[in-house]
Each structure stands twice: as structure tokens, then as C-alpha cells.
Amino acid sequence: NNKNINLNMNKNDFIQELTKQANLDPSQGNIINEIFESNFIAGNKNKDTIVSLISEKLGVDEAKADEIYNIAAGMIAGGVMDKIKNKFKLIIQCIWRYN
């Protein structure tokens, strides 16, 4: 269980941004966050499970659940890429400094 699924955002920031982008209320954002914390594996391996859980827990159709999934997964992927870019920049700076 990855308790901080977006590496650059804390949980509250993630929920706040998700609710804004997906037009959800905060309690729905919390539910989505819990679903992702319990089920998300990079690479869409659990996408169907997560979409079904979103649909069931929020009472929305599959299309809306899929849209919410794509927004949340995109936010997570963006956070991971930012983290990788930041680490790469730091490595380059260290190499540059010591050469």
C-alpha cells in the first residue's frame, strides 16, 4: 500500500486538485483517494477494478468513473515524472559542480 500515491503532492493537495479537475465534492475526492491508495498499480493493471469501485462508491456510470480514473492516474503519473525530472536535475547539478 503506497500511502502517498502522488510523490509531489500530499494527500490533501491531491484530493483538492482531483475534486477541482473532476468536478467532485471533497467527500467524493476522499473516496477516490482511498480507492487509489488501496488499488493503484502503475501501468493500468487495476484500471477495471478501480473504475468499477469508483462507479459503485460514487454511484456514477462507467464513463464518468473512467474519466475520474484518467484524471487521477494522470495526476499520479505527472507527480512521478516531476519527481524523476527533479532527481535527474539534481544529479546533473552534482556532476557539473564536481567536474
C-alpha positions in Angstrom: 0.0 0.0 0.0 1.5 3.3 -1.1 0.2 5.9 1.3 1.4 8.8 -0.7 0.5 7.9 -4.3 1.4 11.3 -5.8 5.0 11.8 -4.9 5.0 15.6 -5.3 1.6 16.3 -3.6 0.5 15.5 -0.1 -2.8 13.7 0.3 -4.9 16.9 0.8 -3.4 18.6 -2.2 -4.1 15.5 -4.3 -7.7 15.4 -3.2 -8.2 19.2 -3.6 -6.8 19.1 -7.2 -8.7 16.0 -8.1 -12.0 17.5 -6.9 -11.3 20.6 -8.9 -10.4 18.7 -12.1 -13.1 16.0 -11.9 -15.8 18.3 -10.5 -16.3 16.3 -7.3 -17.1 17.3 -3.8 -14.4 16.8 -1.1 -16.0 13.6 0.3 -16.0 12.1 -3.2 -12.4 13.1 -3.6 -11.6 11.3 -0.3 -13.3 8.2 -1.6 -11.3 8.3 -4.8 -8.1 8.8 -3.0 -8.8 5.8 -0.7 -9.6 3.6 -3.8 -6.3 4.6 -5.5 -4.3 4.1 -2.3 -5.7 0.6 -2.0 -5.7 -0.5 -5.6 -3.5 1.6 -7.9 -0.6 -0.1 -9.7 1.2 1.8 -12.4 0.5 0.6 -15.9 -3.3 0.3 -15.8 -3.1 -3.2 -14.3 -6.0 -2.5 -11.9 -7.8 0.1 -14.0 -11.0 -2.0 -14.5 -11.2 -2.7 -10.7 -10.7 0.9 -9.8 -13.2 2.1 -12.4 -15.7 -0.4 -11.1 -15.1 0.8 -7.5 -15.4 4.4 -8.4 -18.7 3.7 -10.2 -20.0 1.7 -7.3 -18.9 4.0 -4.4 -19.9 7.3 -6.1 -23.0 6.0 -7.9 -21.8 7.2 -11.3 -21.8 5.4 -14.7 -18.8 3.7 -16.1 -18.0 6.6 -18.5 -17.8 9.1 -15.6 -15.8 6.6 -13.5 -13.4 6.2 -16.3 -13.0 9.9 -16.7 -12.3 10.3 -13.0 -9.8 7.4 -13.2 -7.9 9.1 -16.1 -7.7 12.4 -14.3 -6.4 10.8 -11.1 -4.0 8.5 -12.9 -2.7 11.4 -14.9 -2.1 13.4 -11.8 -0.2 10.5 -10.3 1.9 9.9 -13.4 2.7 13.7 -13.6 3.9 13.6 -10.0 6.1 10.6 -10.7 7.6 12.3 -13.8 8.2 15.5 -11.9 10.0 13.5 -9.2 12.2 11.8 -11.8 12.9 15.1 -13.5 13.9 16.7 -10.2 16.2 13.8 -9.3 17.8 14.0 -12.7 18.4 17.7 -12.4 20.0 17.2 -9.0 22.3 14.5 -10.4 23.3 16.8 -13.3 24.0 19.6 -10.9 26.1 17.4 -8.7 28.1 16.1 -11.7 28.5 19.7 -13.0 29.6 21.0 -9.6 32.3 18.3 -9.1 33.7 18.3 -12.6 
